[in-house]
Amino acid sequence: MATRIVMLAYPQMDQMDLTGPYEVFARLPDCRVQIVWKNRKPVRDSLGLTLVPDTKFSKVKGCDVLCVPGGPGQITLMEDEETLDFLRRMARTASYVTSVCTGSLVLGAAGLLMGYKATCHWLSLEQLSLLGAIPVAERVVVDRDRMTCAGVTSGIDFALMLARELAGENEARRISLAMEYDPRPPFPGLADEDSRLVEEVRLRTAAFQEQRVAVARAAGQRLLSHPDLP
């Protein structure tokens, strides 16, 4: 039976959080990838790219892998019970519950990361603790059947690691070769970057991060008042 991978699409997501892993997953043998949303109307990502979901929530009965991308629209999803209920339903049968970037905050709002180690975009990492998760500053974090990764580009790393779990190391390496995944970034990573530039990025996003913190705190309080979730 084909491995069923369900990837959430939603307005104001970051498309690379979805399309990066999709590039890997779609190359897996015996694998069916579905892009899902509440309906099949096109969704526009945070930078204007439009994607069309394959199917809607009500048509999906279950999956083997659940993947939630991040992006600015994640704030709205954290208070969207229809979406959170869908994620909880998928997680009941999924062998792997996964996310890219701030998609982990959505999983957290659904109560799916309580007591799990997890990661997120570096600007939002500590917000995971408001949702009962244990923040870990690593590119990909695996804790039992939960796999989360850091910001945007780390989605490819995560997807190749999951491909290894699903199809074996040789197949995952073949996919990596076919994609010519050989990153050689022109700039240093977060740990080695100019601290002045890092602080500038923090300041530019400070107001938006305040919104994220407020929503994450409220979601965490809802989880505490409903200990039976998910």
C-alpha positions as CSV (number, residue, x, y, z in Angstrom):
1,M,0.0,0.0,0.0
2,A,1.3,3.5,-0.9
3,T,2.5,5.7,1.9
4,R,0.0,8.5,2.3
5,I,1.6,11.9,3.0
6,V,-0.8,14.8,3.8
7,M,0.7,18.3,3.6
8,L,-1.3,21.3,4.8
9,A,-1.6,24.4,2.6
10,Y,-3.1,27.6,3.8
11,P,-3.2,31.3,3.1
12,Q,-0.1,33.3,4.0
13,M,2.1,30.2,4.5
14,D,5.7,30.2,3.3
15,Q,5.5,28.1,0.1
16,M,9.1,26.8,0.4
17,D,8.1,25.2,3.8
18,L,5.8,23.1,1.6
19,T,7.4,22.9,-1.8
20,G,10.9,22.0,-0.4
21,P,9.8,18.8,1.3
22,Y,7.3,18.1,-1.5
23,E,10.2,17.9,-3.9
24,V,11.6,15.1,-1.8
25,F,8.4,13.3,-1.0
26,A,7.1,13.3,-4.6
27,R,10.2,11.3,-5.6
28,L,9.6,8.5,-3.1
29,P,8.5,5.2,-4.5
30,D,5.0,4.0,-3.6
31,C,4.1,7.3,-2.1
32,R,1.0,9.5,-2.5
33,V,1.3,13.1,-1.5
34,Q,-1.9,15.2,-1.0
35,I,-2.0,18.9,-0.5
36,V,-5.0,19.7,1.6
37,W,-7.0,22.7,2.9
38,K,-10.5,23.5,4.0
39,N,-11.6,23.7,0.3
40,R,-10.0,23.5,-3.1
41,K,-9.8,27.2,-3.8
42,P,-6.3,28.5,-4.6
43,V,-4.3,29.7,-1.6
44,R,-1.8,32.5,-1.9
45,D,1.4,32.3,0.1
46,S,3.0,35.1,2.1
47,L,5.0,36.4,-0.9
48,G,2.2,36.0,-3.5
49,L,2.7,32.6,-5.0
50,T,-0.6,30.7,-5.6
51,L,-1.0,27.0,-5.0
52,V,-4.1,24.9,-5.5
53,P,-4.9,22.2,-2.9
54,D,-5.6,18.6,-4.2
55,T,-8.5,18.0,-1.8
56,K,-10.3,19.3,1.2
57,F,-10.3,18.3,4.9
58,S,-13.6,16.4,4.7
59,K,-12.3,14.0,2.0
60,V,-9.2,12.9,3.9
61,K,-9.7,9.8,6.1
62,G,-6.2,9.4,7.4
63,C,-2.5,9.5,6.6
64,D,0.8,7.9,7.4
65,V,2.7,11.3,7.4
66,L,1.3,14.6,8.4
67,C,3.3,17.7,7.5
68,V,2.5,21.3,8.5
69,P,4.4,24.2,6.9
70,G,5.0,27.6,8.6
71,G,4.6,31.2,7.6
72,P,2.8,34.3,8.8
73,G,-0.6,32.7,8.3
74,Q,0.3,30.3,11.1
75,I,-0.9,32.9,13.6
76,T,-4.5,32.6,12.3
77,L,-4.3,28.8,12.2
78,M,-3.4,28.6,15.9
79,E,-6.9,29.9,16.7
80,D,-8.7,28.0,13.9
81,E,-10.5,25.1,15.5
82,E,-11.5,23.5,12.2
83,T,-7.8,23.2,11.2
84,L,-6.7,22.2,14.7
85,D,-9.4,19.5,14.8
86,F,-8.2,18.2,11.4
87,L,-4.6,18.0,12.5
88,R,-5.6,16.1,15.7
89,R,-7.7,13.7,13.6
90,M,-4.8,13.0,11.2
91,A,-2.3,12.6,14.0
92,R,-4.3,9.7,15.5
93,T,-3.3,7.4,12.7
94,A,-0.1,9.0,11.4
95,S,3.2,7.2,11.9
96,Y,5.0,10.6,11.7
97,V,3.6,14.0,12.7
98,T,5.9,16.7,11.2
99,S,6.4,20.4,10.6
100,V,8.6,22.9,8.9
101,C,9.5,26.3,10.5
102,T,6.6,27.8,12.5
103,G,4.4,24.9,11.5
104,S,5.5,23.4,14.8
105,L,3.6,26.2,16.6
106,V,0.4,25.1,14.8
107,L,1.1,21.5,15.9
108,G,1.7,22.8,19.4
109,A,-1.6,24.8,19.4
110,A,-3.4,21.5,18.5
111,G,-1.8,19.9,21.6
112,L,0.4,17.6,19.5
113,L,3.7,18.6,20.9
114,M,3.0,18.4,24.7
115,G,6.1,16.9,26.3
116,Y,8.0,16.5,23.0
117,K,11.3,18.0,22.0
118,A,10.8,20.3,19.0
119,T,12.3,23.1,17.0
120,C,11.1,26.1,15.0
121,H,12.4,29.1,13.2
122,W,15.1,30.7,15.4
123,L,13.1,33.9,15.9
124,S,10.1,31.9,17.4
125,L,11.9,28.9,19.0
126,E,11.2,29.8,22.6
127,Q,7.4,30.2,21.9
128,L,7.3,26.4,21.8
129,S,7.6,26.3,25.5
130,L,4.3,28.2,25.8
131,L,2.7,25.2,24.1
132,G,4.1,22.4,26.3
133,A,7.0,21.5,24.0
134,I,10.7,21.4,24.8
135,P,12.5,23.9,22.5
136,V,15.7,22.5,20.9
137,A,18.0,24.8,18.8
138,E,18.8,22.2,16.1
139,R,18.1,22.1,12.4
140,V,16.0,18.9,12.6
141,V,14.7,17.5,15.8
142,V,13.3,13.9,16.1
143,D,11.4,12.9,19.2
144,R,9.6,9.5,18.8
145,D,7.1,10.0,16.0
146,R,7.5,13.8,16.0
147,M,9.8,15.4,13.4
148,T,10.2,19.2,13.4
149,C,12.7,21.4,11.7
150,A,13.9,25.0,11.8
151,G,13.3,27.7,9.3
152,V,12.3,27.4,5.7
153,T,15.3,25.8,4.0
154,S,15.7,23.2,6.7
155,G,12.6,21.5,5.3
156,I,14.7,19.8,2.6
157,D,17.0,18.4,5.3
158,F,14.0,17.1,7.3
159,A,12.4,15.6,4.2
160,L,15.5,13.7,3.3
161,M,15.8,12.3,6.8
162,L,12.2,11.2,6.7
163,A,12.7,9.7,3.3
164,R,15.5,7.6,4.8
165,E,13.0,6.3,7.4
166,L,10.3,5.6,4.8
167,A,12.4,4.1,2.0
168,G,15.9,3.4,3.3
169,E,19.1,5.3,3.2
170,N,20.1,4.4,-0.4
171,E,16.8,5.7,-1.8
172,A,17.0,8.9,0.2
173,R,20.6,9.4,-1.1
174,R,19.5,8.8,-4.7
175,I,16.8,11.4,-4.2
176,S,19.4,13.8,-2.8
177,L,21.7,13.2,-5.8
178,A,18.8,13.6,-8.3
179,M,18.0,17.0,-6.7
180,E,21.7,17.9,-6.6
181,Y,21.3,18.8,-3.0
182,D,24.7,20.1,-2.2
183,P,24.2,23.4,-0.3
184,R,27.1,25.8,-0.2
185,P,25.6,29.0,1.2
186,P,27.3,32.3,0.3
187,F,26.8,33.6,3.8
188,P,27.5,32.2,7.3
189,G,24.7,30.6,9.3
190,L,23.0,32.0,12.3
191,A,25.8,31.0,14.7
192,D,28.5,32.7,12.7
193,E,26.7,35.7,11.3
194,D,27.5,39.3,12.2
195,S,25.6,39.9,15.5
196,R,24.7,43.4,14.2
197,L,22.8,41.9,11.3
198,V,21.1,39.3,13.5
199,E,19.9,42.0,15.8
200,E,18.6,44.0,12.8
201,V,16.5,41.0,11.8
202,R,15.1,40.7,15.3
203,L,14.2,44.4,15.4
204,R,12.5,44.3,12.0
205,T,10.3,41.4,13.0
206,A,9.7,42.4,16.7
207,A,6.1,43.6,16.3
208,F,5.1,40.5,14.4
209,Q,6.9,38.3,17.0
210,E,4.9,40.0,19.7
211,Q,1.7,38.8,17.9
212,R,3.0,35.3,17.7
213,V,3.9,35.2,21.4
214,A,0.5,36.5,22.4
215,V,-1.3,33.9,20.3
216,A,1.0,31.1,21.5
217,R,0.4,32.1,25.1
218,A,-3.3,32.1,24.6
219,A,-3.2,28.7,22.8
220,G,-1.1,27.3,25.7
221,Q,-3.7,28.5,28.2
222,R,-6.4,26.8,26.2
223,L,-4.5,23.5,26.3
224,L,-4.1,23.8,30.1
225,S,-7.8,24.2,30.5
226,H,-8.5,21.2,28.2
227,P,-6.0,18.5,29.4
228,D,-7.9,15.8,27.4
229,L,-6.6,17.3,24.1
230,P,-5.7,16.1,21.6
